[in-house]
Amino acid sequence: MQQLRPFAPQTPHAVGRDRELQAIKEALENPGRETAILYFIGPGGIGKTRLIEEGAKLAPPAVLVGPVIDLYHAEAHSVAGLQQLLADGLDQQAARFVAYRAKSADIERRRAGGVGIPPEERAALTEVFLQDYQDLASQQRLALQFDTTELIQRESDRVQEVCGLETSYLEIRNWLLQVLPSLPNTVVLLAGRPPAPLREELRALAEQSGACSFQDFELGGLSPTACAAYLAELQEQEPRLLDIPEEVWALAWQYSEGHPIRLSLVIDLILNGRDIADLFPPHYEASAASAGNLPVVDIDRYLIGNYSAILTQY
C-alpha cells in the first residue's frame, strides 16, 4: 500500500509578512524596556501561529522567550493553569518563581485534601506570581505568546456553554486584561481570529499606561510576489514543484486569494500526484485568468473534494 504524503513541506522562513516581523523584531530589541503588545488577527489558515512562532525566533539571545500558549487547550482554561504554564515555560529548570511554586504547591495539597480555596487566596497566588515575574523581568526582557484568543469573548457562545467553559474563559479574559498591560519589560504576541474581542480593551489599557504600547495587524492573503516567493522556497526542497507553470501558479494565487492554507493544500495535492492544471474548475485558460474572469467556485470545498478523492486511493 502506498503511503499518503500528509502535509506540504514548510518554507524555511515565513514569507509575505515582512511588516509584521519587523514590528516584532523592533519590540524585542527595544532597549527602553517598554512593554509592547502586538495583536495579529486573521481567519483560520492565514498563518497567525506561524507568524508569532517565526517572530519569536528574532529575539536576541538576552530575551527569554516563553512557549506558545494555546488558549484552546484545557491547561489554559484556569488562571492557576495559565500561570503555571507561564512559570514552567519561562523557568524550565525550576530555578525561579520560587515563592509562587511554594504557594501553589501548598494550595494544591490542601485542595487535594478537600479544603476549599477562597477567591482571596487565589488572588493572593496571582500576586505572588506577578512578584516573581517582575523579579525575572528586572533581569532580562521576556516574550510571551498566546494563540486562539478568539475564545476569550465577552459573551459565551454555544460551544462554550455546552462544554461548560464560559466561566473559566471569563476568568482568563479578566486576567489577561488586568495583567498583560502591567507586565514590565515584556513583549506580548497575541494571535486570534476576528472579531478579536480583546483588541479594543487592550488598546485602551495600553494608552492609559505610560509604559506599554499596543499594535494590531489584520492579516490577509499573501501578495502575488509573496506567493511566488512561497513557491520558490518550496521548489528548493521539492524538485517536483519545478514543473509548475508560472501562469498556472498565478491562477492558484487568484483562486486561493493568497491564503497560505489553501496554497499549502494545492502543493499537497500536487505532491500526491495531482496535476495542478486539473485542480481549478474549469481547466485553466491563461487569457481568462489574466483578465480576472474566473468562474465562481467554493475553493475550500473544491480543494477538499480533490483531497478526498486522493484519500480514497489509499
C-alpha positions as CSV (number, residue, x, y, z in Angstrom):
1,M,0.0,0.0,0.0
2,Q,1.3,3.4,-0.9
3,Q,1.7,6.0,1.9
4,L,-0.1,9.3,1.5
5,R,2.2,12.2,2.0
6,P,0.3,14.1,4.8
7,F,1.4,17.7,4.5
8,A,3.1,20.1,2.2
9,P,6.7,21.0,3.3
10,Q,7.1,24.2,5.3
11,T,9.2,27.0,3.9
12,P,12.3,27.7,6.0
13,H,11.2,31.2,6.7
14,A,7.8,32.8,6.8
15,V,7.1,34.7,3.6
16,G,5.0,37.8,2.9
17,R,4.9,39.1,6.5
18,D,7.9,41.5,6.4
19,R,6.0,44.4,8.1
20,E,4.7,42.2,10.9
21,L,8.0,40.5,11.5
22,Q,9.8,43.9,11.5
23,A,7.4,45.1,14.2
24,I,8.1,42.1,16.3
25,K,11.8,42.4,15.9
26,E,11.8,46.1,16.9
27,A,9.7,45.3,20.0
28,L,12.0,42.5,21.1
29,E,15.1,44.7,20.6
30,N,13.7,47.8,22.3
31,P,16.4,48.9,24.7
32,G,14.0,51.1,26.6
33,R,12.4,48.1,28.4
34,E,8.9,49.3,27.4
35,T,6.3,46.6,27.3
36,A,4.8,46.0,23.9
37,I,1.6,44.2,23.0
38,L,1.2,43.1,19.3
39,Y,-2.1,41.5,18.2
40,F,-2.3,39.6,15.0
41,I,-5.8,39.0,13.6
42,G,-7.0,36.9,10.7
43,P,-9.1,34.0,9.5
44,G,-8.2,30.4,10.1
45,G,-5.3,29.2,8.0
46,I,-3.9,32.7,7.3
47,G,-0.7,31.9,9.2
48,K,-1.1,33.6,12.5
49,T,0.5,30.9,14.6
50,R,3.4,30.5,12.2
51,L,3.9,34.3,12.3
52,I,4.2,34.6,16.1
53,E,6.5,31.5,16.2
54,E,8.7,32.9,13.5
55,G,8.7,36.3,15.1
56,A,9.8,34.9,18.4
57,K,12.9,33.4,16.7
58,L,14.0,37.0,16.0
59,A,14.6,37.6,19.8
60,P,18.1,38.5,20.7
61,P,19.9,35.9,22.9
62,A,19.3,38.0,26.0
63,V,15.5,37.8,25.6
64,L,13.8,34.9,27.4
65,V,11.0,33.6,25.1
66,G,8.1,31.6,26.6
67,P,6.3,28.9,24.5
68,V,3.1,29.5,22.6
69,I,0.2,29.1,24.9
70,D,-2.9,28.0,23.0
71,L,-6.0,29.2,24.9
72,Y,-7.9,26.3,23.3
73,H,-6.1,23.7,25.4
74,A,-7.5,22.6,28.7
75,E,-4.4,23.5,30.6
76,A,-5.0,27.2,29.9
77,H,-8.7,27.2,31.0
78,S,-8.0,28.5,34.5
79,V,-5.9,31.3,35.9
80,A,-3.9,28.8,38.0
81,G,-3.3,26.7,34.9
82,L,-2.3,29.7,32.8
83,Q,0.1,31.0,35.5
84,Q,1.6,27.5,35.8
85,L,2.2,27.3,32.0
86,L,3.9,30.6,32.1
87,A,6.1,29.8,35.1
88,D,7.1,26.4,33.6
89,G,7.7,27.8,30.1
90,L,9.9,30.7,31.3
91,D,11.6,28.6,34.0
92,Q,12.1,25.1,32.8
93,Q,14.8,24.4,35.4
94,A,12.5,25.5,38.2
95,A,15.1,27.9,39.5
96,R,12.8,30.9,39.5
97,F,9.3,31.5,40.6
98,V,10.3,30.0,44.0
99,A,7.7,31.8,46.1
100,Y,4.9,31.1,43.5
101,R,5.7,27.4,43.3
102,A,5.7,27.0,47.1
103,K,2.4,28.8,47.5
104,S,0.9,26.9,44.5
105,A,2.0,23.6,45.9
106,D,0.5,24.4,49.3
107,I,-2.8,25.3,47.7
108,E,-2.8,22.1,45.7
109,R,-2.1,20.0,48.8
110,R,-5.0,21.5,50.6
111,R,-7.3,21.2,47.7
112,A,-6.4,17.5,47.3
113,G,-7.3,17.1,51.0
114,G,-10.8,18.5,50.3
115,V,-10.1,22.1,51.6
116,G,-11.9,24.8,49.7
117,I,-9.7,27.6,48.4
118,P,-11.4,31.1,48.8
119,P,-11.2,33.6,46.0
120,E,-9.0,35.8,48.2
121,E,-6.3,33.2,48.3
122,R,-6.4,32.6,44.6
123,A,-6.0,36.3,44.1
124,A,-3.0,36.2,46.5
125,L,-1.5,33.4,44.4
126,T,-1.7,35.7,41.4
127,E,0.1,38.5,43.3
128,V,2.9,36.1,44.3
129,F,3.2,35.0,40.6
130,L,3.4,38.6,39.5
131,Q,6.1,39.5,42.0
132,D,8.2,36.6,40.9
133,Y,7.6,37.6,37.3
134,Q,8.7,41.2,38.0
135,D,11.9,39.9,39.6
136,L,12.7,37.9,36.5
137,A,11.8,40.8,34.2
138,S,14.1,43.1,36.1
139,Q,17.0,41.0,34.9
140,Q,16.1,40.4,31.3
141,R,13.4,41.1,28.7
142,L,10.7,38.5,28.3
143,A,8.5,37.4,25.4
144,L,5.1,35.8,25.8
145,Q,2.9,34.2,23.1
146,F,-0.8,33.5,23.2
147,D,-2.8,31.8,20.4
148,T,-6.5,31.2,19.7
149,T,-7.6,34.4,21.5
150,E,-10.9,34.4,19.8
151,L,-12.1,32.0,22.5
152,I,-11.9,34.9,25.1
153,Q,-15.2,36.5,24.3
154,R,-17.3,39.0,26.3
155,E,-20.2,36.6,26.0
156,S,-20.0,32.8,25.7
157,D,-21.0,31.1,22.5
158,R,-23.0,27.8,22.3
159,V,-19.9,25.6,22.2
160,Q,-18.6,27.2,25.4
161,E,-22.0,26.8,27.1
162,V,-22.2,23.1,26.1
163,C,-18.6,22.4,27.3
164,G,-19.1,24.5,30.4
165,L,-16.2,26.8,29.5
166,E,-17.9,30.2,29.7
167,T,-17.0,30.9,33.4
168,S,-13.3,29.8,33.0
169,Y,-12.9,31.9,29.8
170,L,-14.3,34.9,31.6
171,E,-11.7,34.5,34.3
172,I,-8.9,34.1,31.8
173,R,-10.2,37.2,29.9
174,N,-10.2,39.3,33.1
175,W,-6.7,38.0,34.0
176,L,-5.3,38.9,30.6
177,L,-6.8,42.4,30.6
178,Q,-5.6,43.0,34.2
179,V,-2.1,41.6,33.8
180,L,-0.8,42.0,30.3
181,P,-0.6,45.8,30.1
182,S,1.1,45.9,33.6
183,L,3.8,43.4,32.9
184,P,7.2,45.0,32.9
185,N,9.9,44.7,30.2
186,T,7.8,42.2,28.2
187,V,6.8,41.7,24.6
188,V,3.3,40.0,24.3
189,L,2.4,38.4,21.0
190,L,-1.3,37.5,20.6
191,A,-3.0,35.7,17.7
192,G,-6.6,35.1,17.0
193,R,-9.5,35.2,14.6
194,P,-11.7,38.2,14.2
195,P,-13.5,40.0,15.8
196,A,-10.6,39.9,18.2
197,P,-12.6,40.5,21.4
198,L,-9.6,41.7,23.5
199,R,-8.3,44.2,21.0
200,E,-10.0,47.5,21.9
201,E,-9.8,46.9,25.6
202,L,-6.1,46.2,25.4
203,R,-5.6,49.2,23.2
204,A,-7.3,51.4,25.8
205,L,-5.4,49.9,28.7
206,A,-2.1,50.4,26.9
207,E,-3.0,54.0,26.2
208,Q,-3.7,54.6,29.8
209,S,-0.3,53.1,30.8
210,G,2.8,55.1,30.4
211,A,5.0,52.1,29.9
212,C,3.1,50.0,27.4
213,S,2.5,50.2,23.6
214,F,-0.1,48.4,21.5
215,Q,-0.2,47.5,17.8
216,D,-2.7,45.4,15.9
217,F,-2.3,43.8,12.5
218,E,-5.0,42.4,10.2
219,L,-3.6,39.5,8.2
220,G,-4.8,38.9,4.7
221,G,-3.7,36.6,1.9
222,L,-0.2,36.7,0.5
223,S,0.5,39.1,-2.3
224,P,1.4,37.8,-5.8
225,T,5.0,38.5,-5.0
226,A,4.9,36.7,-1.7
227,C,3.0,33.8,-3.3
228,A,5.8,33.4,-5.9
229,A,8.4,33.5,-3.1
230,Y,6.5,30.8,-1.3
231,L,6.6,28.5,-4.3
232,A,10.3,29.3,-5.0
233,E,11.3,28.3,-1.4
234,L,9.3,25.1,-1.7
235,Q,10.8,24.3,-5.1
236,E,14.3,24.3,-3.5
237,Q,13.1,21.4,-1.2
238,E,10.9,19.6,-3.7
239,P,12.2,19.4,-7.3
240,R,8.8,18.0,-8.5
241,L,7.4,21.5,-8.0
242,L,9.7,23.0,-10.6
243,D,7.3,21.8,-13.3
244,I,4.5,24.1,-12.2
245,P,4.0,26.7,-15.0
246,E,4.2,30.3,-13.8
247,E,0.8,31.2,-15.3
248,V,-0.9,28.2,-13.5
249,W,0.6,29.2,-10.2
250,A,-0.7,32.7,-10.8
251,L,-4.1,31.1,-11.2
252,A,-3.6,29.3,-7.9
253,W,-3.0,32.6,-6.2
254,Q,-6.1,34.1,-7.7
255,Y,-8.4,31.2,-6.7
256,S,-6.8,30.9,-3.2
257,E,-6.8,34.7,-2.6
258,G,-3.3,34.1,-1.3
259,H,-4.4,32.2,1.8
260,P,-1.4,30.0,2.9
261,I,-3.6,27.1,4.0
262,R,-5.2,26.9,0.5
263,L,-1.8,27.2,-1.2
264,S,-0.4,24.5,1.1
265,L,-3.3,22.2,0.1
266,V,-2.6,22.8,-3.6
267,I,1.0,21.9,-3.0
268,D,0.0,18.8,-1.0
269,L,-2.3,17.6,-3.8
270,I,0.5,18.1,-6.4
271,L,3.0,16.1,-4.2
272,N,0.4,13.3,-4.0
273,G,0.1,13.0,-7.8
274,R,-2.5,15.6,-9.0
275,D,-1.8,17.8,-12.0
276,I,-2.1,21.5,-10.9
277,A,-3.9,22.3,-14.2
278,D,-6.7,20.0,-13.1
279,L,-7.2,21.5,-9.7
280,F,-9.2,24.5,-10.7
281,P,-12.6,24.4,-12.5
282,P,-12.8,24.6,-15.4
283,H,-9.3,23.8,-16.7
284,Y,-7.4,27.0,-16.7
285,E,-7.2,29.4,-19.5
286,A,-4.4,31.9,-19.2
287,S,-6.3,34.7,-21.0
288,A,-9.3,34.4,-18.8
289,A,-7.1,34.3,-15.6
290,S,-5.2,37.4,-16.6
291,A,-8.4,39.2,-17.3
292,G,-9.7,38.3,-13.9
293,N,-12.7,36.4,-15.4
294,L,-12.5,33.3,-13.2
295,P,-15.6,31.1,-12.6
296,V,-17.1,31.5,-9.2
297,V,-16.3,28.4,-7.0
298,D,-16.2,27.5,-3.3
299,I,-12.4,26.9,-3.5
300,D,-12.2,25.4,0.0
301,R,-14.9,22.8,-0.7
302,Y,-13.4,22.1,-4.2
303,L,-9.9,21.6,-2.9
304,I,-11.1,19.4,0.0
305,G,-13.1,17.4,-2.6
306,N,-9.9,16.8,-4.6
307,Y,-8.1,15.8,-1.5
308,S,-10.9,13.3,-0.5
309,A,-10.5,11.7,-3.9
310,I,-6.8,11.2,-3.2
311,L,-7.6,9.7,0.2
312,T,-9.9,7.0,-1.4
313,Q,-6.9,5.7,-3.3
314,Y,-5.0,4.7,-0.1
